[in-house]
Amino acid sequence: MRRFRPLPSVLAAALALAPLAAPTLAFAGHGGGEKKEAPTTYFALDPINAVVLRRDGRRGVMTLETGLEVKDPELMKRAQASTPRLRAAFAQVLMVYAAGLRGGAAPDMDYVARELQKAADQVLGKPGSKVLLGSALIS
């Protein structure tokens, strides 16, 4: 049976580099104490549904996932506290848009995003938030 013996040069190189790795590992953990958490700048709303006419004339459902990005911490608190009002305003915008959508036509998501942004600014009382759209599904 043959035993594996590392080459002397490989062993010498590993021993030579070992002292250089130790200070790096020791210094990496030095953070100066407590870590600060980054403030929350995004929160997602529950999906919003609206009734649409499908291509065959039957009723379908349009589902839209939305969220808000808010950089200002005070406005973020206001937005989180206004979540039910935001959802109601977003649902109203989506229902009005879906009611006027022709059967089988693809929705104009740029228009919907602009209208949702107007509604968010109105509910929050000032601009500063950004409405982000997730998936949009018509079934």
N, C-alpha and C positions, 0 to 999 in steps of 0.2 A: 504494500500500500504506500502510495506516494503522498507526502505532505506538501501543502502549499506554503511556500516561503516567499514573502514579498521581496522584491528587489531591494537591495540596500539603498539605491538612489531614491526610490519612491518613499521608503521609510524615512530617509533623511529629509526629504522635501516636506513631508507631512509634519515632522517634528519641528522643522524650521518655521513653518507657517502657523503653528499652533499659538504662539504668543501674540500674534497679530489679530487672531480671531477673538481672543478673550476680552480685550478692552472694547471691541466693537459690540459684543453681546452685552457686556456690563453697562455700556453707555446707552444702548438702545432702550433700556427700561427706565432711564432717567427722564421723567416728564415734568418734573417740577411740582408734583403733588396731584391735586384734583384735576380731572379731565372735565372740560366744559362740553355740554351737549349742544349741538347746533340747533338753532330754533327751527320749529316746524314751519315749512313754507308751503306745503301742499296738503290738501285733504280731499278725499273722494266723496261724492254724494252717491246715494243709492240710485240704481238705474231708474229712468223715467220712461213711462209707456204712453203711447197715444194710438188711437184707432185710425187706420188708413184703409183705403179701398185697394184691393189687389187687382191684378190684371184681369182676372176672370169675373170681377164684379163683387166678389165676396169680401167680407171685412177681414182685415189682418191687423197685426200689432207692430208698431214701430217702437223699438227699444233703443234708448240712448244712454250711454254711460258718460257722466261728466265729473269734473273735479275743478277745484279752484287753486290757483297758485297765488299766494299773497306774501310779498316780501316784508311788509310793514307789520310788526308784531301786534300793534294795537288794532289794526284793521283785520288781522287774522283772528283775534279774539272776537271781534264783532261779527266776522263772517261765520265762525263756528257757532256763535250764539244764535245767528240768524239762519241756521240750516233749514228749519221748516219753512221759513218764508222764501228762501232761495229755491227750495224744491218746488214750492207752489208756483212761483214765478216761472221757473223753467218748464214745469208741466203745462202751464197756460200757453207759453210761447210755442211749445212743441205741438200741443193739441190744435191751436189755431193754424199752424203751418200744415200739419198733417190733414186737416179738414179741407184745405184748398189744394192738396196734391192730387194730380190726375192719377187714375188707376194705372198702376204698372210703371209710372214714371220714377226715375231715380231722384232721390231727394238732393237738394242743393245744400250740402253741409257747410259751405262757406257762409251762406245766408243765415242758416240756423245758428252758427257760431257767433255771427255779428249780433243777431237778435238776443241770444242768451247773454252776451257781454253787456248789452244795453240793460237787460233786466237785472243782471248782477250789480251793475253800477247804481241802478235806481234803488235796489233793496239795501245796499250797503251805504248809500248816501253820498258816495264820492268814488271816483276812479282809483285804481291802485291794485285791483285784482285782475287776474287773467283767467278766463274760462278755458279749460282744456277739455277736449272731447276724446272719449275713449272709443269704443266700438259703437257702430250704429247698425241695427239689424231690423229687417222687415220680414216678418213671417206670417 
